[in-house]
Amino acid sequence: MAGRPRGVDDSVILRAAVEVIGRMGPAGLTLAAVADEVGLVPGTLVQRFGSKRGLLVALAARSVQDAGTLHERARERHESPLAALRTLAVESMSDVSTPRTYANHLAFLCMDLTDPELHEHALAVHQARGRAIEALLRAAVSAGELRDDTDTAALTGSVQTAIAGAGLTWALDRRGTLPERLREEIDTVLAPHIRRRT
């Protein structure tokens, strides 16, 4: 039994924490709930992360790393930069499958906004995603998908706002699926900048 905790990688534990967050929200996230999810005893998580807050900080730090590689993974799967952008948007919200899971993740974002250390990580995720979006938009200009005069910096902000807003409006009106809504909103924002083929 002593060797078992070493067999569960931190990434598996952090993934389990995301699952618990989605199901149970802030009140339900405990070290015991996460430990149960991966078949460990809570004491093992205390040894690794120190506390529930330590687990959240580790999860936030991992989110920064993941955000930095998300657009490369999306780009590898699509020749079109705009198709990669749509995939990036959908995958950035892949932990949200129902309005309830959206609400639970949103509740944690509210914690990020008030806790200085968690806010630092949340801001880093936001900035990493912004860089990824702008890189894809610049690539779309180079590929002839977007007009040459597209202000990619300004459009990046609009795309990020569309992604954030799509989640909230979808959770409220519950029309279609979240991936459908994300693609729809992004396409609306991009429409004025699309290069028209002659």
C-alpha positions in Angstrom: 0.0 0.0 0.0 2.9 2.4 0.7 3.9 2.4 -3.0 0.3 3.1 -4.3 0.2 6.9 -4.0 3.4 7.2 -6.0 1.6 5.4 -8.9 -0.9 8.2 -9.3 0.6 11.1 -11.2 -0.3 14.6 -10.1 -1.8 15.2 -13.5 -4.4 12.5 -12.8 -5.2 14.0 -9.4 -5.6 17.5 -11.0 -7.8 16.1 -13.7 -9.9 14.5 -11.0 -10.2 17.8 -9.2 -11.6 19.4 -12.4 -14.2 16.6 -12.6 -15.2 17.2 -9.0 -15.4 20.9 -9.6 -17.7 20.4 -12.5 -20.0 18.1 -10.6 -20.0 19.7 -7.1 -18.8 23.3 -7.3 -16.8 25.1 -4.6 -18.7 23.7 -1.7 -18.2 20.1 -2.8 -14.5 20.3 -3.6 -12.7 18.6 -0.8 -9.5 16.7 -0.6 -11.6 13.7 0.4 -13.8 14.0 -2.7 -10.8 14.2 -5.0 -9.0 11.4 -3.3 -12.0 9.2 -3.6 -12.2 10.0 -7.4 -8.7 8.6 -7.9 -8.7 5.9 -5.2 -6.4 7.5 -2.7 -6.7 8.4 0.9 -7.1 12.1 1.7 -3.8 12.1 3.6 -1.9 11.4 0.4 -3.3 14.6 -1.1 -2.4 16.5 2.1 1.2 15.3 1.7 1.3 16.4 -2.0 -0.6 19.7 -1.9 -0.8 20.6 1.7 -4.5 21.7 1.6 -7.5 22.3 -0.6 -6.1 25.7 -1.5 -2.7 24.1 -2.3 -4.5 21.8 -4.7 -6.3 24.7 -6.3 -3.1 26.6 -6.8 -1.5 23.5 -8.4 -4.5 23.2 -10.6 -4.3 26.9 -11.6 -0.6 26.5 -12.4 -1.2 23.5 -14.6 -4.0 25.4 -16.4 -1.3 28.0 -17.4 0.9 25.3 -18.8 -2.0 23.7 -20.7 -3.1 27.1 -22.1 0.3 27.6 -23.6 0.1 24.4 -25.7 -3.5 24.4 -26.6 -3.2 26.3 -29.9 -0.3 24.2 -31.1 -2.4 21.1 -30.6 -5.3 22.7 -32.4 -3.1 23.9 -35.3 -1.6 20.4 -35.8 -5.1 19.1 -36.6 -6.2 21.8 -39.1 -4.7 23.2 -42.2 -7.0 26.3 -41.8 -6.0 28.7 -39.0 -9.7 29.6 -38.5 -10.7 26.0 -38.2 -7.9 25.7 -35.6 -9.3 28.8 -33.8 -12.8 27.2 -33.6 -11.2 24.0 -32.2 -9.2 26.0 -29.7 -12.4 27.8 -28.4 -14.3 24.5 -28.1 -11.4 22.7 -26.3 -10.8 25.7 -23.9 -14.4 25.0 -22.6 -14.2 21.2 -22.9 -14.7 20.7 -19.2 -18.2 22.3 -19.5 -20.9 19.9 -20.8 -24.0 21.2 -19.0 -25.3 24.5 -17.6 -24.7 23.1 -14.2 -21.0 22.3 -14.8 -20.7 25.8 -16.3 -22.1 27.3 -13.2 -19.8 25.3 -11.0 -16.7 26.3 -13.0 -17.9 29.9 -13.0 -18.1 29.8 -9.2 -14.5 28.9 -9.1 -13.6 31.7 -11.5 -15.2 34.1 -9.0 -12.8 32.7 -6.4 -9.9 33.4 -8.9 -11.0 37.0 -9.2 -10.8 37.6 -5.5 -7.7 35.6 -4.5 -4.5 37.4 -5.5 -2.5 34.2 -6.2 -5.3 32.4 -8.0 -6.0 35.6 -10.0 -2.3 35.7 -11.1 -2.7 32.3 -12.6 -6.2 33.0 -14.1 -4.7 36.1 -15.8 -1.8 34.1 -17.1 -4.3 31.6 -18.7 -6.2 34.5 -20.2 -3.1 36.0 -21.6 -1.8 32.7 -23.0 -5.1 32.1 -24.7 -5.0 35.6 -26.1 -1.5 35.0 -27.6 -2.7 31.8 -29.1 -5.8 33.4 -30.6 -3.8 36.3 -32.1 -1.2 33.9 -33.5 -4.0 32.0 -35.3 -5.6 35.2 -36.5 -2.3 36.4 -37.9 -1.9 33.0 -39.6 -5.4 33.4 -41.1 -4.4 36.8 -42.6 -1.3 35.2 -44.1 -3.3 32.3 -45.4 -5.8 34.6 -47.1 -8.7 33.6 -44.8 -8.9 37.1 -43.3 -8.5 40.5 -44.9 -5.1 42.0 -45.0 -6.2 45.1 -43.1 -7.5 43.0 -40.2 -6.4 44.4 -36.8 -5.6 41.1 -35.2 -4.9 42.6 -31.8 -8.3 44.2 -31.6 -10.0 41.1 -33.1 -8.3 38.9 -30.4 -10.1 40.8 -27.7 -13.4 40.4 -29.5 -12.9 36.7 -29.9 -12.0 36.3 -26.2 -15.1 38.2 -25.3 -17.2 36.1 -27.6 -15.9 32.9 -26.0 -16.6 34.1 -22.5 -20.0 35.5 -23.4 -21.0 32.3 -25.4 -20.7 30.2 -22.2 -22.9 32.5 -20.2 -25.6 33.0 -22.8 -25.7 29.3 -23.5 -26.0 28.5 -19.8 -28.9 30.9 -19.6 -30.9 30.2 -22.8 -29.7 26.6 -23.2 -30.0 26.7 -27.0 -28.1 24.0 -28.7 -24.8 22.8 -27.4 -21.9 24.9 -26.1 -19.6 23.8 -28.9 -22.3 24.9 -31.4 -22.7 28.2 -29.6 -19.0 28.9 -29.5 -18.5 28.3 -33.2 -21.6 30.4 -34.0 -20.4 33.4 -31.9 -16.8 33.2 -33.3 -18.1 33.1 -36.8 -20.2 36.2 -36.1 -17.2 38.1 -34.8 -15.0 37.0 -37.7 -17.6 37.6 -40.5 -16.7 41.3 -41.2 -13.0 40.3 -41.6 -13.4 37.3 -43.8 -11.7 37.7 -47.2 -14.3 37.3 -49.9 -13.3 35.1 -52.8 -13.8 36.5 -56.2 
